[in-house]
Amino acid sequence: MKTIGNILWLILGGFFGAIEAFLEGVLLCITIIFIPVGLQMFKIPSGFKTVINVIWCITGGIIHFLVYGLVGVIFCITIIGIPFGKQYFKLARFILTPLGHDFQ
């Protein structure tokens, strides 16, 4: 039910509201005085963040994710490289959704 509500919210104006909040955040960050307010405006369009992450995954994130994962596996072959391999796995997770993920 939560997923259906999120989809309806996006279709019925949530996406445009998220774009508006994002653009307002950019405009507020241009002024030096309102940077704290502008940064808070970026937290509002979390749906927009998810859309951008999906677009990133489709256009190039998957390739980067696979490369970092492969390098992590290569490092984990040796005992000395295991800490580096773990870090590459963390980087792979980050590179897949660079704006963070709010999947619940």
C-alpha positions as CSV (number, residue, x, y, z in Angstrom):
1,M,0.0,0.0,0.0
2,K,2.9,2.3,0.8
3,T,4.4,1.8,-2.7
4,I,1.0,2.6,-4.4
5,G,0.8,5.8,-2.3
6,N,4.3,6.8,-3.4
7,I,3.5,6.2,-7.0
8,L,0.3,8.2,-6.8
9,W,2.1,11.0,-5.0
10,L,4.7,11.2,-7.8
11,I,2.0,11.1,-10.6
12,L,-0.3,13.6,-8.9
13,G,2.2,16.4,-8.5
14,G,4.9,15.2,-6.2
15,F,7.5,15.0,-8.9
16,F,6.9,18.6,-9.9
17,G,6.9,19.7,-6.3
18,A,10.2,18.0,-5.8
19,I,11.7,19.8,-8.9
20,E,10.3,23.1,-7.6
21,A,11.9,22.5,-4.1
22,F,15.2,21.5,-5.7
23,L,15.3,24.6,-7.9
24,E,14.3,26.8,-5.0
25,G,17.2,25.2,-3.0
26,V,19.6,26.1,-5.8
27,L,18.4,29.7,-5.9
28,L,18.7,30.0,-2.2
29,C,22.2,28.6,-2.2
30,I,23.2,31.3,-4.8
31,T,22.7,33.9,-2.1
32,I,25.2,33.6,0.7
33,I,22.8,34.5,3.5
34,F,20.3,31.8,2.7
35,I,22.6,28.8,2.2
36,P,21.4,27.0,5.3
37,V,17.8,27.3,4.1
38,G,18.8,26.2,0.6
39,L,20.5,23.1,2.0
40,Q,17.3,22.2,3.9
41,M,15.3,22.6,0.7
42,F,17.4,19.8,-0.9
43,K,16.1,17.4,1.8
44,I,12.5,17.9,0.7
45,P,12.6,16.4,-2.8
46,S,13.7,12.9,-1.7
47,G,11.5,11.5,-4.4
48,F,13.5,13.5,-6.9
49,K,16.7,12.1,-5.4
50,T,15.4,8.6,-6.0
51,V,14.6,9.4,-9.7
52,I,18.1,10.8,-10.3
53,N,19.6,7.7,-8.7
54,V,17.6,5.4,-11.0
55,I,18.6,7.5,-14.0
56,W,22.3,7.3,-12.9
57,C,22.0,3.5,-12.4
58,I,20.7,3.0,-15.9
59,T,23.1,5.3,-17.6
60,G,26.4,4.5,-16.0
61,G,26.1,3.5,-12.3
62,I,25.8,-0.3,-13.0
63,I,29.1,-0.3,-15.0
64,H,30.9,1.6,-12.2
65,F,29.4,-0.7,-9.6
66,L,30.6,-3.8,-11.4
67,V,34.1,-2.4,-11.9
68,Y,34.4,-1.5,-8.2
69,G,33.0,-4.9,-7.2
70,L,35.5,-6.7,-9.5
71,V,38.4,-4.7,-8.1
72,G,37.2,-5.6,-4.6
73,V,37.1,-9.3,-5.5
74,I,40.6,-9.1,-6.9
75,F,41.9,-7.4,-3.8
76,C,40.3,-10.0,-1.6
77,I,42.2,-12.8,-3.2
78,T,45.2,-12.0,-1.0
79,I,45.1,-11.7,2.8
80,I,46.8,-8.3,2.7
81,G,44.3,-6.9,0.2
82,I,41.2,-7.8,2.1
83,P,40.9,-4.4,3.9
84,F,41.2,-2.7,0.5
85,G,38.7,-5.1,-1.0
86,K,36.2,-4.2,1.7
87,Q,36.6,-0.5,1.0
88,Y,36.0,-1.1,-2.7
89,F,32.8,-3.0,-1.9
90,K,31.7,0.1,0.1
91,L,32.6,2.3,-2.8
92,A,30.7,0.1,-5.1
93,R,27.6,0.5,-2.9
94,F,28.0,4.2,-2.8
95,I,28.7,4.6,-6.6
96,L,25.4,2.8,-7.4
97,T,23.3,5.4,-5.5
98,P,25.6,8.5,-5.1
99,L,22.7,10.6,-3.7
100,G,21.9,8.1,-1.0
101,H,19.1,5.6,-0.9
102,D,15.8,5.8,1.0
103,F,14.5,2.4,0.0
104,Q,12.4,0.9,2.8
